[in-house]
Amino acid sequence: MSPDLAFDTRALLADLERWVLCESPTHDAAAVDRMMALAARDLAVMGAAVETIPGRMGLGACVRGRFPHPRRDVPGILVLGHLDTVHPVGTLARLPWRIEGERAYGPGALDMKGGNVIALAAIRALAAAGAATPLPVTVLFTGDEEVGSPSTRDLIEAEAARHAAILVPEPGLPDDGVVTGRYAIARFDLEAVGRPSHAGAALSEGRSAISLMARKLLAIEALSEPDCTVSVGVIAGGQWANCVPTLCRGQALSMAKRQADLDRGVARMLALSGEADGARFTVGRGVTRPVWEPDADTMALYERARAIAAGHGRALPHHSAGGGSDGNFTGAMGIPTLDGLGVLGRGYHTLEEHVLIDSLPRRARLFAELLASLGA
């Protein structure tokens, strides 16, 4: 029997507003740490034993909250979320927190502060109803997911290995579905090095790093195909208009549905490195997320969630998805993982990012009832 749970949409929105107003872009470690402090306090008020784990690689800290349980040492449930966003501090001036009709707007509201808020609301509602979870629950919030989790992958995998199942409140899918697998992702660092000269007095003596990068960008974009896409998302080069630029850097990302497709794409990207006519282009491989393909245990976890949704008269479709998440790591480890359990909305990573307000209590209830069912 489902516990008698109560979710107040206004309270959920108030919590989400507090979190959205604490801007936390990945590369601003101080901002991420402020967000972690806010989350740590919320966890402590809820009764969790809270630890702040220092950041490294110049990135922000993590927070882990372990809730009391009579079977504390039994492998339990790990709620895995990130608190970093892609929006730089100051984005609130262009994307202010606001409610318009059925939508709540703000940087990080959908990806993924909304999902983290409803996960904590689910735990809080179970406690208020006196409904103990059969298995102990731990929450881990990280601060570098948006750049591939380079500083936290080891922490995520070590923590996940101590648990029986992983719940990831990343945004739900547009069809109200959840995620049971993720595509592989590889990141690349691009560098073009040219030869300097005065652009006005001796243009022909120089070799432009920007021109070389531009030519290579066309070659990179041409590598994209349905099973392995490639895109360039960052470019920076040059300092003075009257100097032939000697350095241009960029970052690219490749996504593939199967590991073999990604491996082939990586080989093609690395083959673009080379030197010609006094200029050099280098492709370096960055962080990689492995393919997560659902196994029987993950599908059994999904079936538990699907049955809960069906009990409320709702379908809960499932898909493998692109985009990547820390669920890639835990799913690839073979630990039952259910992703996409967060709120619904559109426009994440843009200035139109918003959540659908009615999904807050509905998804919080699904999350709570799933926690209450696992291990029963």
Helices and strands as residue ranges (DSSP letters): H 9-21, H 29-45, E 49-53, E 62-66, E 76-82, G 91-93, E 98-100, E 103-105, I 109-113, H 114-128, E 137-142, G 145-147, H 153-160, E 163-167, E 178-182, E 184-193, G 203-205, H 209-221, E 228-237, E 247-256, H 259-270, E 274-276, E 279-289, H 296-311, E 318-321, H 327-332, E 337-338, E 345-346, E 354-356, H 359-373
